[in-house]
Amino acid sequence: MLATLNPSPPAVLDPAPQGDTDPMTADAAFKSDFLRTLRDRGYIHQITHPDELDEAASKGVITAYIGFDATAPSLHVGSLIQIMMLRRLQQAGHKPIVLMGGGTTKVGDPTGKDESRKLLTEADIAANIASIKTVFARFLTFGDGPNDAVMVDNDEWLSQFGYVQFLRDYGVHFTVNRMLAFDSVKQRLEREQPMTFLEFNYMLMQSVDFLELSRSRNCLLQMGGSDQWGNILNGVELIRRVDHKPAFGLTTPLLSTASGAKMGKTAQGAVWLNADMRSPYDYWQFWRNAEDADVGRFLRLFTDLPLDEVARLEAMEGAAINDAKKVLADEATRMLHGPEAAKAARDAAEKAFEQGALSDDLPTVEIPAAELAAGVQLAKLAVTAGLAGSNGEARRLAQGGGLRLNDAQELDANREVTSADIVDGVIKLAAGRKKIVLLKPV
């Protein structure tokens, strides 16, 4: 049965899948600590065989996995809800598997894309995996214990298949009719965007991942974002049909901010999790700048704070909500970067915004001293500093009174900034009262 709350008839691989089902209601009854926690903190969007999964999770240790493709040297904050769900799984006494997509990255997930991903070399993929994997140790405990996390790479088995063998072993279980009916394929074709045959194979590969983990590690559950619902269903049904074993799927809602922006996307680009791609200070600022309406939801999803404390913080109004945002920023940054980095980020922000002082922890951008000596337009500097995405955006920011140079408001974005503007070895540039960058001549 496939359901979000009420059981529905069993799905098979041949009929066309239906669209997304309704989200699980807040009063769904669960016996297991794991599913109760996911429900109470807002992680559950869709779930297959809820009663069976709840029974298994309440009786003993279950193993679950989430896959992460290595398309960049770092994951971004949009992946954080999946990492946190593995953390909740382990906190409830179960065993997480982090599946690195060394094999699937060679193909590229077409879900939500209008064009093919850039094909990476094996060396690029290996370097990305090495860079990405360091983040998980901040959230999970790895080891050999019954509920210790493990990390595996699907290239270990996917690269061993010959093409004909793969088709004979697994292609027979999928119909093109069904695959064309999944949203990830259908919506792209409806937008008249081409999909390569390479990408078309991605959902088969993901299903085989689940089957392999079921066989080798007794993995019962695959989790992911709601855009992965179709791919996850394929794996669940393949295991149940071929091996006649229990298998389950669970998805989270796709996150956007209260204003509708995609989670983790800013004017300056993705909010990366690796410290060398986004500093702890900037990471802290990302959470500090959350919209008021998002504070409670983000505290439930991205921190370990008890729910009663979340409710207290969420109820704050007016200027007091800023204190709740600082708690969110502190907790999220501490979890990823450690307590010292979180404290340094908060101290730097308070010095800069509340006391007007500079701090070594403020983000710093180097600029050629010769270029500065000749004079640089303020708009260009704002773009260089990452405070605006374009010269036009910088001009609009200045005209609205939101651009400050050395703490003085600058309404003219064409104003020439020179070496004469250097104070204590740097130029302080700010967008509003929430973003500050130091420009350092070199």
N, C-alpha and C positions, 0 to 999 in steps of 0.2 A: 504494500500500500504506500502511496505517496501522499503526503499531507502536510499541512502547516499546523493543523490542530485536530481536525476530524479525519479518521481513516477514509481512504478512497480506494477504488479497485487497484489491483496490482498492475504496474506498468510493464510492458514488454518492449523488446527492441524493435519490433516491426512497425507498430502504428506510429503515426506522427505525434510527437509530444505536444502537450498543451502549453499555453503561455504560463507566466508566473502565477502561482497560487497566492492566496491572501496571506499577509503576515500573521505570525502566531500571536494570539491575544495574550494580554498580560496576566490573565488568570488561569493559563494552562496549568494543569495539575501534574507535577512531577515528583517522583520519589527520590531520584538521585540528586546528590548535592551539585553535580556538574551541570545538569540541565536546569536546575533551579537557579543556579548562579547566572548562567547565560541568559535565562529569561529575565531575571530581576535587573540585570545590568544592561539589557537591551541589545544583546548580540544576535538573537535568533530572528531570522527572516523566514526561512523555509526549512523544513525537516522531513526526511522520509521515515516511515515506520516508527513514529514517535514512541509508541508504547513498547515496542521491542527494544529500541535503543535505551529507553529509560530503565527497563528491566535489567538489561545487560550492565548498564553503568551503576546500578544500585547493588548488584550482586558481587561485583569483583572489578579487577583492573581491566580497563579496555585500552586499546591502542588506537590512536587516531593520527592522521597526517594532514599537512597542508603543503602544497608545492609552491616554490618560488623560482621563477625563471631568472636567469642571470643576464639581463639585457643591459645593465649598467653596473658601475663599480659599487653602487650603494642602492639599497632599497630606499623608498621615500615614505613619508608619514602615512600615505594612503595604504601601505601594507601593514601599518602598525596594528590595526584592528585584528588582522589574522595572527600576528605574533602574540598579541594579548590573549587571543582565544586559546592558543597553545599553552600559554601561561595559566589560564583558568583551568584547563584540562589537568595540568600537572598539580596545581594547587588542590584539586579535588581528588588526588591520589591516583591519577591515570597516567598513561605513558604517551608522550608526544614524539612524533617523527617529523623532523624537518627535512623535506625532500627538495634538494637542489636540482634544478632542471638543466643539468649539463647536456642532456639529450634533447629535451623539448625546446630549449633555447635555439638549437640549430634549425628548428622549423619556424617557431614564432607563433604565439597565440593570436588568432585573428579576432578574438572577442573584443567588441567595441572599437575596432580599428577600421578605417576607410582605405588603408593601404598596407602593403606588406611591410613587416619589420625589416630593418636592415640586417642582412645575414652577417653574423659575426664569425670570425675564425675560431678554431678550437683554442688557440692561445688566448684570444680575447675572453672567451667564455671562462677558461680556467682562471685567468686573472680576476675576472669579475667575481667568481665564486669565492676565491681566496679573500677578496676584500669584503664581500657581503657577510660571510659566515661569522665574522668576529662579533657582529651585533647580537646574535642570538644568545650568547653566553650571558648577556646582561639581563635577559628575561627568563631563561630556562636553566635548569641544572642538568648537565650532561654527565653520563657515567654508565655503569653496568647494572645499576639497581633496577628493581621491577618497575619503578615509575620514573627512572631517569630518562632524559631525552636522548635521542640518537639523531645523527645527521647522515643521510644517504644521498647518492647522486644517481638519477635515473639513467645516466649515460652508461652505467655499469651493465644494464640489461638491454636497453634500447639499441646500443651500438653493436650488440652481438647478433641481432637478427639479420638474416638475409631478406631481401625484399620479397621474394616468392614465399619464403617461410612465414614471414609476418602476415602476408595476405591470406595464406591458407589457414594459419592458426587463428587469426582474429578477424580478418575481413569478412568472413562468412557470417559473422554475428551482427553485422551492421547493414542496414539498407540505405541506399542513397536517398530514398524517399524520406526516411526519418531524419537523416542528417540535414537535408535541405529545409526541414520544418523547424529546426532549432533557431531560436532568436538570433544567436551569434552569426549564423549563416544567412538566414532569411532577411534580416534587417540590412545587412551589407548589400545583398543582391537587390533589394528594393531601392536602395540608394544608388543603384547602377554602378557600384564600385566593384572592380574585379577581385576575385579571390583565387589565388593560385592553387593548383592541386596539392602543392607542398603544404600549404596552410590547412587545406581541407582534411589532411591526415591528422591534424593536431588532436582532435577529440578522440581518435582511436588510440593514439599514443598515451593520452592521459588516462583512458580507461584501462589500458594495459599496465600502467603504473599502479593503479589501485589493485588490480588482480595480482601483480607481482608482490606487492606489500602484504596482501591478504595471505598469499601462500607462504612467503618467506618469514613474515613477522607477525602473523595472525592479526593484521590490522583490520579493524571493523568499520572504521569511520573515516570518511574524507570530508574535510571542511574547506570553505572558501567563501568568496564574495558572491552575491546573488547573480552576478553576470556569469558565474561558472556553473549555474544550476544545471544546464543541459549537459555539460561535460561530466559533472558529478553523477547525474542520473545514469549516464551510459556506463560508468564504472560500477555503480551499485547493481545495475541490472545484469551486466556481464558476469559478475561474480555469482549472483544468485542463479543465473541461468546455466553457466558452465560448471561451476563447482558446487552448486546447491548449498552454499554457505551464507550465513547472515552477513549483510553489508548495509551500511547506512550513509546518508548524506545530510549535511547541515550547512546552510549558508547564512551569512550576515547581510544586513542591509548595505547597499552602496551608500557611502557617506557623502553628504554635502553639508555646507555650513547653512546657518539659518537664512542667509541671504541667497542661497542657491548655488554658491561657488563650489567647485569640486574640492573635496577634502585634500589638503596638502599642496594645493596650487596657489601661488602668490604672484604678484607682479614681477617678482625677481626670479620666478621659476619654482621648481620642485623643492619641497622641504626634505632634504636628504637626511638619512639617519647617521651616516658616517661623519665623524667629527671633522675629518679633513675636507669634507665637501659642504658642511654647514656647521659653523662653530657652535659650541654649547650656548654661547650668549645669544646668537641668532635663533637657536632652537627655543631657548627660554622665551625670547620675545614673541615667537610665533604663537605660543600658548597664551602668553600674557595679553596678546592682542585679539584673543578669541571674542566673538560676538557675545553679547550678554545672554542671548537666548540659547547659546550652545554650552554654557559653562557646566550645568548639571549633567547633560548628556556626556560631555567629554570627561568629566570626573568619574562617571560610572564606567566608561569604556576604557580609559587610558591611565587610571590610577588604581591603587589597591585600597584607597580610603574606604572605611565602612560606609554602608549605604545611609545610615542615620546621619553621619557627618556630611555626606554629600547632600542630603536633603537640607541640612542646616545652611550650608554654603549656597546652595541653589536658591534658597529663599531670600537671600540678601538683595536689597534694592538700592537704587540710587548710586552714590559714590561708593558704598560699601561693597558693591559687586566687584570692584577692582581688587579688593582683598581676596575674594574667592578666586579671581583670575591669577593672582600671584601664587596662591596655593596650588592651582592647577599647573602653572608653569614650574613651580618648585618640584612637585611630585613627578611630573612627566620627564623633566630634565634629570632629576636624580636617578630615575629608573634607567635611563639610557646612558647617561654620562657619569653618574656617580654623584655622591653628596657634595664633594668639594667643588666640582664644576658647577653644580646647581647653585651653591652658595655664592661662588664667585660671579656667576651670571646675574644673580639677583642684586648683589652688592654693586656691581658695575652699573646696572640699570638704575638703581636708586641714587647713586652718585650723579649719574648723568642727567636724569630727569627730575629728580627732586632736590638735588643739591647743586646742580650745574657744574659739577666737577668731572674731570676726566679720569679714566681708568684704563689700565693696561689690558683689561679684558674686553674693552669695546672693539668692535670689528675695525680693522685697519686695511686700507687699500693704498698700495704704493703708486706714486705718480712721478714720472720723470721730472727732475728739478728743472731741466732746461725748458721743457714744455711749459712748466708753471712760470718760469721767468719771462717767457714770451707772452703769457696771458692765455687763459682758457675760459671759454664761456661757462657760466654757472650751470646752464642746462646740460652741457656735455659732462661736466663734473658729476652732476646728479646721476646721470646714466652710468658713468664709470663707477660710481660708488654703489650702484644697485638700488638707488632710491627711486628711480623712475625707469620705465621700460623704453622710453624714447625721448628725444628732445621735446616733442610736442607735449608729452605727458609731463615733463619737467616744467615746461612753460605754464601749463594749466595749474600745476601744483603751486608755482610761485605766484601766479595771479590770484589764486585763492588764499594766499597768505600762509601757505603750508611749508615753505622752504626757508630754512634759517642757515645763515653762514656765521660761524663763531657766535652763536646764540642771538644774532640780530636778524630780524625778519628781512627777507629780500624779495621784493615784488617783481624785480626785473631779472628774468632768467638769462637775458643777453649780457648781463653785467660781467665784465672781465675780472677774473680772479687771478691774482699774481702772487709772487713771492712775498709781497708786502702784507698779504693776508695770513701769513704763517704766524701762529702764536704757540710758543713753547714747543716748537719743532713740528707742529701739525696744523692742519686746517680742519675745523670741526664743522661737519655738514649734517643737517638734520631735516627729515621730512616729518612735519607735524611734531608731536611730542613723544612719539613712540619709536622712532627709528633714527639712530645716530651712527654715523660712520666717520672715522678719522682718516684724512688724506695725508699720507706721509711722503714728502719729497725724497727721492733717491737719486 
